[in-house]
Amino acid sequence: MGGAAVAHGATAPWDASLATDKREVRPVEQRIHSFPEVLPLTAAAFTTCLHWDPVREVTKGAGHTDDWKLLPKQRPLPARYLAAIAGGVGLCVVLPYAEEMIRCVRTCRDRDTDHPR
């Protein structure tokens, strides 16, 4: 999780510099993109709070690999709950990324039309 947070943090400024060189990046878009920047750190903080003892053991070098195995829940979550989460992810994650991809494709297409090679 720490490695993912560092990698994500390192790529965010690079991504922003690429975007600002190619097109106008408005303040609303900058604000929207700042939210995903904190997600890996938030996930690590929540995991640390919820599983303090195993995290502390791992940081001391005394942790066991069994502490971090992904295991199925003894009582699985209800299907309606999982469907609601999937809907929220689709609405708040997939849809905005798809919209941005469409804008990027249009921008590239328009640029190629305006300046043929």
N, CA and C atoms as an extended XYZ file, in Angstrom:
351
Properties=species:S:1:pos:R:3:atomname:S:1:resname:S:1:resid:I:1 pbc="F F F"
N         0.825       -1.195        0.000 N   MET     1
C         0.000        0.000        0.000 CA  MET     1
C         0.863        1.250        0.000 C   MET     1
N         1.940        1.201        0.739 N   GLY     2
C         2.844        2.348        0.766 CA  GLY     2
C         3.476        2.597       -0.590 C   GLY     2
N         3.878        1.520       -1.253 N   GLY     3
C         4.459        1.658       -2.585 CA  GLY     3
C         3.462        2.216       -3.589 C   GLY     3
N         2.221        1.776       -3.492 N   ALA     4
C         1.184        2.293       -4.390 CA  ALA     4
C         0.947        3.774       -4.137 C   ALA     4
N         0.942        4.177       -2.878 N   ALA     5
C         0.733        5.594       -2.545 CA  ALA     5
C         1.881        6.452       -3.085 C   ALA     5
N         3.103        5.967       -2.948 N   VAL     6
C         4.261        6.719       -3.447 CA  VAL     6
C         4.226        6.796       -4.975 C   VAL     6
N         3.932        5.679       -5.633 N   ALA     7
C         3.873        5.669       -7.097 CA  ALA     7
C         2.761        6.587       -7.604 C   ALA     7
N         1.627        6.533       -6.956 N   HIS     8
C         0.508        7.392       -7.360 CA  HIS     8
C         0.856        8.856       -7.143 C   HIS     8
N         1.473        9.163       -6.022 N   GLY     9
C         1.877       10.535       -5.743 CA  GLY     9
C         2.922       11.051       -6.719 C   GLY     9
N         3.774       10.163       -7.194 N   ALA    10
C         4.812       10.574       -8.146 CA  ALA    10
C         4.242       10.808       -9.536 C   ALA    10
N         3.225       10.049       -9.909 N   THR    11
C         2.673       10.200      -11.255 CA  THR    11
C         1.697       11.365      -11.363 C   THR    11
N         1.099       11.808      -10.274 N   ALA    12
C         0.104       12.885      -10.333 CA  ALA    12
C         0.691       14.197      -10.877 C   ALA    12
N         1.837       14.688      -10.377 N   PRO    13
C         2.392       15.923      -10.951 CA  PRO    13
C         2.808       15.755      -12.414 C   PRO    13
N         3.324       14.586      -12.760 N   TRP    14
C         3.713       14.312      -14.139 CA  TRP    14
C         2.493       14.372      -15.050 C   TRP    14
N         1.391       13.732      -14.627 N   ASP    15
C         0.154       13.749      -15.402 CA  ASP    15
C        -0.368       15.168      -15.559 C   ASP    15
N        -0.340       15.942      -14.487 N   ALA    16
C        -0.833       17.328      -14.543 CA  ALA    16
C         0.030       18.170      -15.479 C   ALA    16
N         1.340       17.976      -15.449 N   SER    17
C         2.202       18.774      -16.330 CA  SER    17
C         1.969       18.425      -17.794 C   SER    17
N         1.702       17.154      -18.084 N   LEU    18
C         1.389       16.771      -19.457 CA  LEU    18
C         0.087       17.412      -19.914 C   LEU    18
N        -0.917       17.386      -19.051 N   ALA    19
C        -2.234       17.919      -19.419 CA  ALA    19
C        -2.189       19.433      -19.607 C   ALA    19
N        -1.515       20.149      -18.722 N   THR    20
C        -1.514       21.608      -18.813 CA  THR    20
C        -0.716       22.108      -20.016 C   THR    20
N         0.228       21.313      -20.499 N   ASP    21
C         0.965       21.692      -21.701 CA  ASP    21
C         0.125       21.522      -22.963 C   ASP    21
N        -0.861       20.642      -22.908 N   LYS    22
C        -1.631       20.299      -24.110 CA  LYS    22
C        -2.990       20.993      -24.202 C   LYS    22
N        -3.589       21.337      -23.059 N   ARG    23
C        -4.931       21.917      -23.074 CA  ARG    23
C        -5.150       22.724      -21.809 C   ARG    23
N        -6.246       23.465      -21.799 N   GLU    24
C        -6.594       24.247      -20.613 CA  GLU    24
C        -7.136       23.317      -19.534 C   GLU    24
N        -6.593       23.439      -18.339 N   VAL    25
C        -7.075       22.674      -17.194 CA  VAL    25
C        -7.700       23.680      -16.235 C   VAL    25
N        -9.002       23.594      -16.087 N   ARG    26
C        -9.731       24.561      -15.269 CA  ARG    26
C        -9.650       24.197      -13.786 C   ARG    26
N        -9.902       25.177      -12.917 N   PRO    27
C        -9.824       24.916      -11.472 CA  PRO    27
C       -10.727       23.787      -10.990 C   PRO    27
N       -11.907       23.647      -11.563 N   VAL    28
C       -12.804       22.565      -11.141 CA  VAL    28
C       -12.165       21.211      -11.428 C   VAL    28
N       -11.551       21.076      -12.597 N   GLU    29
C       -10.886       19.818      -12.932 CA  GLU    29
C        -9.710       19.554      -11.996 C   GLU    29
N        -8.966       20.587      -11.666 N   GLN    30
C        -7.846       20.418      -10.728 CA  GLN    30
C        -8.357       19.925       -9.378 C   GLN    30
N        -9.468       20.485       -8.935 N   ARG    31
C       -10.041       20.095       -7.645 CA  ARG    31
C       -10.532       18.654       -7.681 C   ARG    31
N       -11.168       18.280       -8.782 N   ILE    32
C       -11.661       16.903       -8.920 CA  ILE    32
C       -10.500       15.925       -8.899 C   ILE    32
N        -9.393       16.273       -9.559 N   HIS    33
C        -8.246       15.379       -9.607 CA  HIS    33
C        -7.489       15.324       -8.282 C   HIS    33
N        -7.658       16.306       -7.433 N   SER    34
C        -6.963       16.257       -6.143 CA  SER    34
C        -7.568       15.203       -5.226 C   SER    34
N        -8.833       14.885       -5.429 N   PHE    35
C        -9.471       13.869       -4.580 CA  PHE    35
C        -8.829       12.492       -4.744 C   PHE    35
N        -8.658       11.966       -5.971 N   PRO    36
C        -8.021       10.646       -6.091 CA  PRO    36
C        -6.579       10.612       -5.617 C   PRO    36
N        -5.934       11.767       -5.535 N   GLU    37
C        -4.549       11.774       -5.064 CA  GLU    37
C        -4.431       11.311       -3.621 C   GLU    37
N        -5.454       11.563       -2.821 N   VAL    38
C        -5.379       11.201       -1.410 CA  VAL    38
C        -5.933        9.809       -1.126 C   VAL    38
N        -6.560        9.161       -2.106 N   LEU    39
C        -7.183        7.864       -1.855 CA  LEU    39
C        -6.197        6.782       -1.391 C   LEU    39
N        -5.020        6.624       -2.023 N   PRO    40
C        -4.110        5.594       -1.517 CA  PRO    40
C        -3.666        5.849       -0.070 C   PRO    40
N        -3.426        7.100        0.260 N   LEU    41
C        -3.032        7.416        1.643 CA  LEU    41
C        -4.186        7.188        2.605 C   LEU    41
N        -5.386        7.516        2.188 N   THR    42
C        -6.562        7.285        3.021 CA  THR    42
C        -6.763        5.796        3.251 C   THR    42
N        -6.621        4.998        2.195 N   ALA    43
C        -6.763        3.545        2.338 CA  ALA    43
C        -5.722        2.990        3.312 C   ALA    43
N        -4.501        3.458        3.205 N   ALA    44
C        -3.457        2.994        4.127 CA  ALA    44
C        -3.767        3.421        5.561 C   ALA    44
N        -4.259        4.641        5.736 N   ALA    45
C        -4.594        5.114        7.088 CA  ALA    45
C        -5.745        4.312        7.679 C   ALA    45
N        -6.778        4.051        6.876 N   PHE    46
C        -7.909        3.259        7.371 CA  PHE    46
C        -7.463        1.852        7.737 C   PHE    46
N        -6.637        1.250        6.884 N   THR    47
C        -6.150       -0.096        7.170 CA  THR    47
C        -5.343       -0.104        8.465 C   THR    47
N        -4.518        0.900        8.650 N   THR    48
C        -3.711        0.985        9.865 CA  THR    48
C        -4.600        1.118       11.097 C   THR    48
N        -5.630        1.949       11.002 N   CYS    49
C        -6.533        2.129       12.143 CA  CYS    49
C        -7.331        0.859       12.445 C   CYS    49
N        -7.791        0.192       11.401 N   LEU    50
C        -8.631       -0.986       11.601 CA  LEU    50
C        -7.847       -2.229       11.995 C   LEU    50
N        -6.574       -2.264       11.640 N   HIS    51
C        -5.754       -3.461       11.900 CA  HIS    51
C        -4.427       -3.046       12.541 C   HIS    51
N        -4.526       -2.318       13.634 N   TRP    52
C        -3.345       -1.737       14.261 CA  TRP    52
C        -2.309       -2.785       14.668 C   TRP    52
N        -2.735       -3.854       15.322 N   ASP    53
C        -1.767       -4.847       15.807 CA  ASP    53
C        -0.965       -5.496       14.680 C   ASP    53
N        -1.603       -5.997       13.610 N   PRO    54
C        -0.789       -6.569       12.519 CA  PRO    54
C         0.118       -5.536       11.845 C   PRO    54
N        -0.363       -4.306       11.700 N   VAL    55
C         0.474       -3.263       11.086 CA  VAL    55
C         1.693       -2.994       11.964 C   VAL    55
N         1.470       -2.882       13.248 N   ARG    56
C         2.580       -2.629       14.167 CA  ARG    56
C         3.591       -3.773       14.117 C   ARG    56
N         3.115       -4.998       14.051 N   GLU    57
C         4.018       -6.148       13.977 CA  GLU    57
C         4.838       -6.137       12.687 C   GLU    57
N         4.194       -5.794       11.585 N   VAL    58
C         4.902       -5.757       10.304 CA  VAL    58
C         5.967       -4.664       10.323 C   VAL    58
N         5.655       -3.495       10.884 N   THR    59
C         6.641       -2.419       10.923 CA  THR    59
C         7.820       -2.756       11.827 C   THR    59
N         7.605       -3.633       12.781 N   LYS    60
C         8.702       -4.081       13.641 CA  LYS    60
C         9.475       -5.236       13.002 C   LYS    60
N         8.946       -5.762       11.903 N   GLY    61
C         9.598       -6.901       11.265 CA  GLY    61
C         9.205       -8.223       11.871 C   GLY    61
N         8.191       -8.218       12.734 N   ALA    62
C         7.799       -9.446       13.410 CA  ALA    62
C         6.472       -9.985       12.888 C   ALA    62
N         5.934       -9.382       11.838 N   GLY    63
C         4.628       -9.802       11.335 CA  GLY    63
C         4.693      -11.146       10.632 C   GLY    63
N         3.557      -11.793       10.601 N   HIS    64
C         3.445      -13.081        9.923 CA  HIS    64
C         2.718      -12.858        8.604 C   HIS    64
N         3.117      -13.600        7.576 N   THR    65
C         2.470      -13.427        6.279 CA  THR    65
C         0.998      -13.805        6.332 C   THR    65
N         0.618      -14.673        7.253 N   ASP    66
C        -0.795      -15.056        7.378 CA  ASP    66
C        -1.660      -13.875        7.807 C   ASP    66
N        -1.063      -12.866        8.448 N   ASP    67
C        -1.839      -11.705        8.890 CA  ASP    67
C        -2.435      -10.928        7.724 C   ASP    67
N        -1.879      -11.066        6.524 N   TRP    68
C        -2.281      -10.235        5.393 CA  TRP    68
C        -2.904      -11.030        4.253 C   TRP    68
N        -3.275      -12.284        4.491 N   LYS    69
C        -3.935      -13.066        3.450 CA  LYS    69
C        -5.369      -12.581        3.265 C   LYS    69
N        -5.788      -12.530        2.004 N   LEU    70
C        -7.174      -12.199        1.715 CA  LEU    70
C        -8.010      -13.461        1.884 C   LEU    70
N        -8.981      -13.406        2.754 N   LEU    71
C        -9.841      -14.550        3.028 CA  LEU    71
C       -11.296      -14.157        2.788 C   LEU    71
N       -12.112      -15.111        2.346 N   PRO    72
C       -13.533      -14.774        2.177 CA  PRO    72
C       -14.183      -14.499        3.533 C   PRO    72
N       -15.178      -13.618        3.509 N   LYS    73
C       -15.879      -13.291        4.746 CA  LYS    73
C       -16.670      -14.499        5.223 C   LYS    73
N       -16.740      -14.675        6.529 N   GLN    74
C       -17.538      -15.776        7.069 CA  GLN    74
C       -19.016      -15.548        6.773 C   GLN    74
N       -19.435      -14.282        6.834 N   ARG    75
C       -20.813      -13.922        6.477 CA  ARG    75
C       -20.726      -12.944        5.300 C   ARG    75
N       -20.917      -13.424        4.064 N   PRO    76
C       -20.788      -12.546        2.896 CA  PRO    76
C       -21.767      -11.373        2.953 C   PRO    76
N       -21.372      -10.286        2.315 N   LEU    77
C       -22.226       -9.101        2.261 CA  LEU    77
C       -23.442       -9.377        1.385 C   LEU    77
N       -24.585       -8.758        1.705 N   PRO    78
C       -25.795       -8.975        0.899 CA  PRO    78
C       -25.617       -8.466       -0.536 C   PRO    78
N       -26.284       -9.132       -1.465 N   ALA    79
C       -26.182       -8.772       -2.884 CA  ALA    79
C       -26.657       -7.345       -3.124 C   ALA    79
N       -27.698       -6.898       -2.429 N   ARG    80
C       -28.197       -5.535       -2.616 CA  ARG    80
C       -27.144       -4.513       -2.199 C   ARG    80
N       -26.445       -4.794       -1.132 N   TYR    81
C       -25.382       -3.899       -0.671 CA  TYR    81
C       -24.266       -3.818       -1.713 C   TYR    81
N       -23.831       -4.973       -2.215 N   LEU    82
C       -22.773       -5.006       -3.226 CA  LEU    82
C       -23.222       -4.317       -4.513 C   LEU    82
N       -24.487       -4.473       -4.880 N   ALA    83
C       -25.006       -3.801       -6.072 CA  ALA    83
C       -24.998       -2.284       -5.879 C   ALA    83
N       -25.343       -1.820       -4.685 N   ALA    84
C       -25.324       -0.377       -4.404 CA  ALA    84
C       -23.897        0.167       -4.479 C   ALA    84
N       -22.939       -0.563       -3.949 N   ILE    85
C       -21.532       -0.147       -4.022 CA  ILE    85
C       -21.076       -0.106       -5.485 C   ILE    85
N       -21.428       -1.142       -6.249 N   ALA    86
C       -21.049       -1.180       -7.663 CA  ALA    86
C       -21.672        0.001       -8.413 C   ALA    86
N       -22.918        0.336       -8.096 N   GLY    87
C       -23.564        1.483       -8.727 CA  GLY    87
C       -22.865        2.783       -8.376 C   GLY    87
N       -22.486        2.933       -7.113 N   GLY    88
C       -21.762        4.132       -6.686 CA  GLY    88
C       -20.412        4.262       -7.359 C   GLY    88
N       -19.704        3.157       -7.471 N   VAL    89
C       -18.401        3.171       -8.149 CA  VAL    89
C       -18.582        3.523       -9.618 C   VAL    89
N       -19.595        2.942      -10.239 N   GLY    90
C       -19.857        3.255      -11.642 CA  GLY    90
C       -20.172        4.722      -11.845 C   GLY    90
N       -21.020        5.264      -10.971 N   LEU    91
C       -21.447        6.656      -11.093 CA  LEU    91
C       -20.328        7.642      -10.752 C   LEU    91
N       -19.579        7.347       -9.704 N   CYS    92
C       -18.597        8.318       -9.197 CA  CYS    92
C       -17.169        8.083       -9.690 C   CYS    92
N       -16.898        6.926      -10.292 N   VAL    93
C       -15.541        6.635      -10.758 CA  VAL    93
C       -15.521        6.371      -12.258 C   VAL    93
N       -16.250        5.365      -12.696 N   VAL    94
C       -16.198        4.961      -14.101 CA  VAL    94
C       -16.740        6.054      -15.008 C   VAL    94
N       -17.877        6.610      -14.666 N   LEU    95
C       -18.493        7.637      -15.512 CA  LEU    95
C       -17.605        8.875      -15.687 C   LEU    95
N       -17.032        9.449      -14.613 N   PRO    96
C       -16.140       10.598      -14.818 CA  PRO    96
C       -14.898       10.265      -15.652 C   PRO    96
N       -14.309        9.100      -15.439 N   TYR    97
C       -13.142        8.729      -16.235 CA  TYR    97
C       -13.525        8.528      -17.698 C   TYR    97
N       -14.683        7.932      -17.950 N   ALA    98
C       -15.140        7.748      -19.334 CA  ALA    98
C       -15.378        9.103      -19.999 C   ALA    98
N       -15.978       10.022      -19.266 N   GLU    99
C       -16.227       11.358      -19.812 CA  GLU    99
C       -14.915       12.047      -20.150 C   GLU    99
N       -13.924       11.929      -19.284 N   GLU   100
C       -12.626       12.544      -19.563 CA  GLU   100
C       -11.957       11.895      -20.771 C   GLU   100
N       -12.083       10.583      -20.885 N   MET   101
C       -11.502        9.891      -22.043 CA  MET   101
C       -12.155       10.376      -23.333 C   MET   101
N       -13.450       10.556      -23.312 N   ILE   102
C       -14.151       11.058      -24.502 CA  ILE   102
C       -13.642       12.455      -24.860 C   ILE   102
N       -13.476       13.322      -23.868 N   ARG   103
C       -12.949       14.667      -24.133 CA  ARG   103
C       -11.543       14.603      -24.721 C   ARG   103
N       -10.716       13.713      -24.201 N   CYS   104
C        -9.339       13.595      -24.705 CA  CYS   104
C        -9.328       13.103      -26.144 C   CYS   104
N       -10.160       12.120      -26.458 N   VAL   105
C       -10.228       11.600      -27.824 CA  VAL   105
C       -10.713       12.691      -28.767 C   VAL   105
N       -11.730       13.444      -28.355 N   ARG   106
C       -12.223       14.544      -29.198 CA  ARG   106
C       -11.145       15.597      -29.430 C   ARG   106
N       -10.416       15.936      -28.378 N   THR   107
C        -9.353       16.936      -28.506 CA  THR   107
C        -8.287       16.462      -29.487 C   THR   107
N        -7.878       15.209      -29.383 N   CYS   108
C        -6.877       14.675      -30.308 CA  CYS   108
C        -7.415       14.663      -31.730 C   CYS   108
N        -8.654       14.265      -31.904 N   ARG   109
C        -9.258       14.224      -33.239 CA  ARG   109
C        -9.349       15.628      -33.821 C   ARG   109
N        -9.795       16.606      -33.008 N   ASP   110
C        -9.915       17.987      -33.477 CA  ASP   110
C        -8.541       18.555      -33.834 C   ASP   110
N        -7.539       18.260      -33.030 N   ARG   111
C        -6.190       18.742      -33.287 CA  ARG   111
C        -5.655       18.154      -34.584 C   ARG   111
N        -5.917       16.864      -34.817 N   ASP   112
C        -5.465       16.235      -36.062 CA  ASP   112
C        -6.196       16.803      -37.267 C   ASP   112
N        -7.465       17.188      -37.116 N   THR   113
C        -8.238       17.776      -38.190 CA  THR   113
C        -7.745       19.188      -38.506 C   THR   113
N        -7.436       19.958      -37.444 N   ASP   114
C        -6.964       21.329      -37.618 CA  ASP   114
C        -5.559       21.383      -38.198 C   ASP   114
N        -4.727       20.429      -37.833 N   HIS   115
C        -3.324       20.421      -38.262 CA  HIS   115
C        -2.968       19.047      -38.829 C   HIS   115
N        -3.383       18.756      -40.068 N   PRO   116
C        -3.045       17.439      -40.618 CA  PRO   116
C        -1.539       17.272      -40.781 C   PRO   116
N        -1.082       16.071      -40.626 N   ARG   117
C         0.350       15.789      -40.690 CA  ARG   117
C         0.812       15.561      -42.075 C   ARG   117
